Amino acid sequence: MGNYLKYVRAAMKRARYEILPDDDTFYAEIPGFDGVYANGDTHESCRGELGEVLEEWVLLRVHLNLPLPVIDGVGLSIMEAV
């Protein structure tokens, strides 16, 4: 399994879910990943949206050359392309 996939799986394991009382939709966020959150009608749709947001968050941080948090000993390093 590639390091990126290990990283995403480790991050998704940290996700916290709750049902919002106002409309009974699901809300999820990943602690330590500011701005990575999602909302969906079902737990599965919320989880899928959260995964997409996480991917975009990682790509944006790589593009901006910002550090990525290490999760459970799994980290990603940014390498310059040649």
TANOR-V895714 format. One record per pair of residues at least 6 apart in sequence whose ideal C-beta (glycine too) atoms are under 6 Angstrom apart, sorted by the first residue. I is the first residue (numbers start at 1). GAP is how many residues later the second one is. D is the distance in whole Angstrom. If there is no record, write none. Layout:
i & gap & d
I & GAP & D
I & GAP & D
//
This chain:
i & gap & d
6 & 68 & 5
7 & 67 & 5
7 & 69 & 5
10 & 61 & 4
10 & 62 & 5
10 & 64 & 5
11 & 19 & 6
11 & 43 & 6
11 & 60 & 5
14 & 16 & 5
15 & 13 & 5
15 & 15 & 5
15 & 35 & 6
16 & 13 & 6
17 & 9 & 6
17 & 11 & 5
18 & 9 & 5
19 & 7 & 6
20 & 7 & 5
25 & 14 & 6
25 & 16 & 6
26 & 14 & 5
26 & 17 & 5
26 & 20 & 4
27 & 12 & 5
28 & 10 & 5
28 & 18 & 5
28 & 22 & 5
29 & 8 & 4
30 & 6 & 5
32 & 37 & 5
36 & 17 & 5
36 & 18 & 5
36 & 21 & 5
38 & 8 & 5
38 & 11 & 4
38 & 12 & 4
38 & 15 & 5
40 & 6 & 3
40 & 9 & 5
61 & 7 & 6
62 & 16 & 6
68 & 8 & 5
//
